[in-house]
């Protein structure tokens, strides 16, 4: 009869040892993932994005973000080119109108007054300046996005992070309705 408690203790010990081994294997798996994450450098991501826009996003394995950065820079570049062309066009027409030389003719054949041409010139100049601001902003956001994403590579969003919404039993025992929010880490 004395062997029964002994067998139970041995089985409990083996079960505890099996749980410890499973925990060690889980820790080893997490350590190998963390080794890759530990080598990930936010500085390198920022440098790559500064040298070649979108390269930091590719380094962070956020492949879908690189074309977004390229599109933003491309659209800004397009508007810089377009506004520069229109600015020069209206500026040359304005200079042709105000030079008081009958031999020079503007491309608009007198459809616009000198004041209208000057206003259009100033408007395109402002839009050109805003296009340069947009280009700089997209470039800086590209670098900031790569840096922030590189820091988040180390952020663990595993399945052990959870919130549970359930009825509150202590309140229900008193006859009241209530909800409990439980956070598990």
N, C-alpha and C positions, 0 to 999 in steps of 0.2 A: 504494500500500500504506500510505502514511502517513495516508490519510484514515480508515482503520478505527479506530485508537485515538482520533482526534479525534471521530468520530461517537459512540463509546462514552462519551467524556467529556461530550459535549453531552447525550446521553440521560440520563446519571447526574445531570448538573446540573439538567435539567428535572424529573427524578423527585424530586430533593431540594427543588426549588422548589415542586412540587406538594404535597409533604408539609408544607412550611412554611406554604403557604396553607391547607391543611386544619387545621393546628394553630392558625392565626390565627382561622379560622372557629369552631373549637371553643372557643377562649378567649373570643371574642365572645359565643357562646351562653351560656357559663358566666357571663360578666360580666353579661349581662342578667338571668339568674336571680338572681345575687348582688345586683344592684341592688334587686330586690324584697325580698330577704332582709335587706339592709342597712337598709332603711327600717322593718323590723319591730322594734317596741320592746317589750321585756319589761315596762317600766314602764307603758306604755299598756295592755298586757294585764292587768296586776295592777289598775290603776285601774278598768278596765272591769268586771272581775270583782268588785271591791269595791263598785262602785256598783250594778251589776245582775248578780247571780250567773248565771254561764253566758255572759255577754257576752264575757269574755276567751277562752273556749274557741271561740266563734264567730269572734272576731277572729283566732285562730290557725288557723282552718279545720279544727278538730277538732269538727265539728258533732255527732257522736254523744255527745260528753262533756257538752254543755249539758243534755240531758234527765236525765242521770245526776245532775248537780248539783241540778237542780230536784227530782228524785225524793228525794234525800237530805234536802233542806231541807223538802220537803212531808211526808215521813214524820216528821221531827223535830217539825214544827209540829203534826201530828196527835197525836203522843204528848204534847206539851205540853198541848194542849186536853183530851185524854182524862184525863190524870192530874190536871189542875187540877179538872175536873168531879168526879172521884171523890174527890179530896182534900177538896173543899168538902162533898161529900155525907157522907162519914164524919166529918168534923170537926163539922158541924152535928148529926149524930146523937149524937156523943159529948157535945157541949155540952148537948143536950137530956136526956141520961141523967144527967149529973152535977149538974144545976142544982137537984135536989130539989124541983121544982115538979110536982105531979101533973097539972097542966093541959097541960104540954108533953109531946108524945109524939114519939119518934123514928120515922123512916120504916120501921124494921126491926121495929117492934112488940115490942121486948124480946127478939128472937132472939139478939142479941149482948150480951155483958156490956160494962161500961165499959172493961175492960182490952182486950177483943177489938177494940172500936171504936177505942181509942187506938192499938193496934198497927197496925190497918189504916190509920189516919190517918197514922201515921209512915211506913209503907211507901209509900203514895202520895206523900207529901212527898219521900221519897228518890228515887222514880222520876221525879217532876217535876223535881227538881234534875238528875238524869242526862239527862233530855230536853233541858234547857237546855245542858248540856255537849255533847251530841251535836249540837245545832243550831250551836253555836259552832265545833265541830270540823269539821263539814261546810262551814261558811262559810269557815273558814281554809284547809281543804284545797282548796276551789274556787279561792281566790286563788293558793295555792302551785302548783297544777296549771297554771293559766294562765301563770304566770310561768316555770315550768320549760319548758313547751312552747314558749313564745316564745323562750327561749334555744336550744332544739333546732331551731328553724327554720333557723338558720345552720349546723347540723351536716350535713355532706355524707355521705350514704350512697349514693353513686353506685356504678356497676358496677365501678369500678376498685379497690374495697376487697374483697379476697377472701382466703380461706385455701384452700390446696390440700394434700390429704393424698395422698402418693405413696410408692412404694417408695424406699428410700434406696439409690442406686446405689453410693456408695463402700462401704457395708457389704456390698452384694450382690456386689461384685467380690472381696471377701475371703471369700465363702462364708457370710456371716451374714445373717440376716433382720433387716430394720429398716424403719421408716417415717419419712418426713420430713414436717414441717409447714412450709409456705412461706406467708408473709404478704406480700401485694402491696398497695402503697398507690398 
